[in-house]
Amino acid sequence: MTDKLIIFDTTLRDGEQSPGVTLNTDEKVEIARQLARLGVDVIEAGFPVASPGDFNAVQRIAREVGSSMEGRTGEGRVNEPAIICGLARSVEKDIRTAFDAIKDAPRHRIHVFLATSDIHLEFKLKISREQCKERIREMVGLAKSLCADIEFSPEDAGRSDREFLAEALSVAVAAGATTLNIPDTVGYNTPLEYGSLIKYLREHTPGADQVVWSTHCHNDLGLATANSLAGVSNGARQVEVAVNGIGERAGNTALEEIVMNVHTHPHAYPVHHTINTRLLFSTSRMVEDLSGMTVQANKAIVGRNAFLHESGIHQDGVLKNKQTYEIIRPEDVGVTTGNLALGKHSGRHAIKTKLEELGYGGSALSDAQFQQAFVKFKDLADSKKAGVTDGDMHALVADVRSSTLGGSGTSATPEASTAPVTSPTSTELPEDAHDLVDPVTQRFALRHMQVFTGVGITPTATVTLHDAQRGEDLTDAALAKNGPIEAIYSVIQRITGLDIDLLNFNVSATSEGQDTLGKVAVRIASRTSSPPDAEGSLTSYGAQPKFTGLATNVDIITASANAYISALNRMVSHDSADTRASHKDRS
């Protein structure tokens, strides 16, 4: 029997440090639920001391996700709840705050870090090696007095002196650390170097056999996955990963790449995993849509082109035998090849079955969210000549999540949903269906829009928004030189009184044909707000928080307006001092 490989996911901590990513608390909890369903062993929920918002998000995950067993039982599954982990610097306040945030989870961990490379000790921390070891002893010991499960990370281990690193790690073991994580913080090492570092430390650190050894590799040179696997081959039994490989700079080791390497090469690596690989694609799409970090088309495992074949020779081989050019079956990672056709006559049962096939079963969608998805499906099916595709369904789910997790109200959880549900076999919508599908109060909603544009015509837009806070409809108009989208966004800014920078605008088709569903994703930032500047507090990541909005419609002009409003609703409900702060000293 091979050893169990512990999958430690840091999407919500290191992943959220990606430039431009801002997740609100509801979105973090929703991603954590999906990670638990996926079978992740450890969820690093955040950095609790960074801000009250980060603390609240970690605490909610500990309370709402920490005991969840959905999708985690049965043969080949982990069969126990996820460990909820909070990050802390080697500072007493950090450690006590982390414990307070995670303590309600049945299984919880404090992750303590301190730099050990000479360049960090001299220029950043301004302490000696002996002072470094003393701080490790004191702070790991403090964490151990609060929590049995302690992970210690020597930041910038990849550039640390090996002999001193072994000494520092032995101090952590003696103080009570149960996991030793070896970060290649700046993605500097090669696989040979990193693998040999793990081997050296396991052989030269007193107490090495008493702890789990872990990898944490960054992708600055494109070697994060290779380095992590080299660590596994040399005795590491935990890998720190992020969905889609998101994270600082060039990102982290991609969860899906580690899992499928181990899955595809069971004899090459002396480990096994307990991840439900069929949820990898839907998990990837969720993180992509909520974070706004687009997955490149040729991304391994979860990219749009991962299982497409353009070459005639390749196509011929795949048609004769898929194994000629496919080393992974698409369905093994949740890319469906089913023949269940959906159209305007499809009922709720067929829709629910298709969503389950796509990885959205169980409590992935609340009753209210499913009702909203069903209404959107019916609207789409009525407008498309061809059937509704899997790509359309993924986009509809993304649209529903964007609208239900980004407002100023409280999103409907599976337990809290009160939306009426019609018969499971019904193919008809109740007359008031469109009034029953909004499980969260949005500040602004699109009521009416009229756009004039064309060649030789100055684009104009007239828009009516409903302001839920004021309880009234507001109408205005605007002209633009650069097209109808600029006109729409200008008038929305006039109505709301907000000064907004459009940082990114992306429109894509979810399938083929002139009547395909258009998917629009935008990222915005406020021109007027400024990050908190409290003395002694952690500074926010980057100059401004960024906000993502997503919407779908067969009319891309309408989709563009709704995506902008979705992002705007996130902005107005966001308190920059209470929702997100990052810290440049994280490992």
C-alpha positions, 0 to 999 in steps of 0.5 A: 500500500502506497502512502497517502498524499495530503493535498493542502489547498491554498487557493483562498490564501496564496491564490487570492494574492494573485494581482487583481483578485478580490473575493468577498466572504460569500465567495470564499465560503462557496469555494471552500465548500467546493474544495471540501466536496473535491476531497481536499485534505487541508484548506488554508482558508486565509490569513486571519490577522490581515483584516477583520474581513479575512478573520470573518471569512476564515471563521465562517469557513471553519464553522460552515465547512469544517464539519462537512462530509459531503462527497468525502465518504466511500471507497477511495475518499478521505472519509473525514472532514477537511482540516481548516488552516489559518496562516500566521507570522511568527508574531503572538497576535497573529497566532492567537488571532489565527487560532480564534478564527479556526478553533470551531472547526473539528479539525484545525491547524495553525500554519506559522512561518518565518524566513530563514534565508540570510538575505531575508534575515539581514534585510527584512527581519534584521535578526541573526540566525540565533535570534531566528531559531529562538523566535521559532522556538517561542512562536511554534511553542505558543501555537502548540499550546493552543492547537495540536496540529502545527505546520511550520514554514521556513520562508525562502527555504530554497535559498537558505543555507542547508545546514542552518535550515536543518537546525531551524527545522529541528527547533520547530520539531522540538517545539511541537511542529507536526508538518514541515513545509519547505517553500521555494518562495520565489520559484528559484529551484530546479527539480533536481535541486528541490528534490535533493533539498527535501532529501537532505533535510529529511536525512539531516534534521533531528526528528525528521521521522516525527513529522510530515514533509511538505512542498510549496513551490512557485511557478516563476520559472514554470517548474512548480509542478515538476519541483513539487513532484520531485519533492514527493519522489524524495519523501514529501507527503504533503503538497501545497497547491492552488486550483488553476495554479493561481497565486503570487506573481506567476502562481503556485503549483496547480492542484489539478496537475499534481493530482492527475500526475499521481493519478496517471502514473501510479507506479512512478510516485509512491503515493495515492490521493483521495481527490474526486477527479471528476470535480476538477473541471467544475472546480476550475471553472468556479475559481476562474469565474469568481476570481476573474483569473482566466484559464489559458486555453492550453492549460494542462488538465482544465484548459479548453483545448486540453482534449481537442485535436486539430491535426488530421493525423491525431483526429484519425487516431482518436476516432479509431482509439482514443488512447492513441493521443489521449492519456487522460479520459476527459470524463475522469476530470469532469469534461463530459462527453454525454449525449443528453440533449437539452432544449426548450422541452427539457424539464427540471429533472433533466436539467438537474441530471445534466448539472450533476453530470457537469459536477454541480450535484449535491449542495453545489447549488442551493434551491434558489440558485437552481431555480435561477439557473432553470429560468435562465436555461428556459430563456436561453433554450427559447432563443437558440435554434440548436440545443443548449450545450455543456458550455452553455450550462457551465456559463449559466452556473457562473452567471448565477453564482456571480449574481448570488454571491456578489451583492450587499445582502446574504447569499442563500445557503442550502440550509437557508434557501426559501425559494419555492420549488416546482415539481421536479418533472415540470417543464413549465415555468410558473408565471412568477418564476422570474420574481422568485430567483433572486436569493440576494439583494443587489444594490443596483439592477438593470431595468431598461436599456436602449442603445443606438449605434452604427457606422457614422453614428455617435453611439448613445445609451439610455439606461434605467437602474433600480437602486434597492437602497433608495427604492427607486428607478433612476434613468440617464443617458450618455454619448460615447466616441468608442462604441456602445459599451463605452456609452452604457458604462458611462451612463451607469457611472452617471447614475451611480455617481461612481468613478470607475476604471475598467481594467479588463473586458472579455467576451467569449462564446460558450458554443458555436453558431450565431445564436450562441450564448455570450459570456462577458467578464469584466474587472473594475476598480474605483478611481476614488477609493484609497486603501486603508493606512492604519499605522501598524496594520497590514497593508492591502495588496496592490494600489486598489481592490479589484472587482470582477463581474460576469454575465451571460446573454445571447445579446452581448450588449445586455451581457456587457451591461449586467457584467458591469453592474455585477462588478459594481455591486461587489464594489459598493458592498465592499469595505476595503478595511474589512474585506481584504488585506494582504501581506507581502511577507507571506511564504 
